[in-house]
Amino acid sequence: MPEPNDDHDAPRPADVDDTPTIHCTRCDRRWDLDYELDELNVGNQSFEQFALDHHRHTGHFPDDVTPWVVSCRRCPDGEQFLSERPARRWAETHARHTSHAVTVEYGDEQSVVDPQ
């Protein structure tokens, strides 16, 4: 009798569908990311790429995506990012080059990067 963890019981790679999917309740749609993986070849960034493209085309992000928002407190410059590191880098660079304070927001959290 085969053991429960025998290789014969494991699904074959071709039988496993691990394509990431994204849902947007505002659009009432669900997308798989085959195109981003196969055609755009963005690999691990497929989710980010889709979310940024979706925002660019619709003005909103898909479900479960909360952007990091950076806003200059003196001029109209600002940007949105899907991870903290590039958001903080933008804020620190802008503050250093312009001597302007920059607000960094993520959900309900907010911090300020002061010029140095």
Secondary structure, 3 states (H helix, E strand, C coil): CCCCCCHHHCCCHHHCCCCCEEEECCCCEEEECHHHHHCCCCHHHHHHHHHHHHHHHHCCCCCCCCCEEEEECCCCCEEEECCHHHHHHHHHHHHHHHCCCEEEEECCEEEEECCC
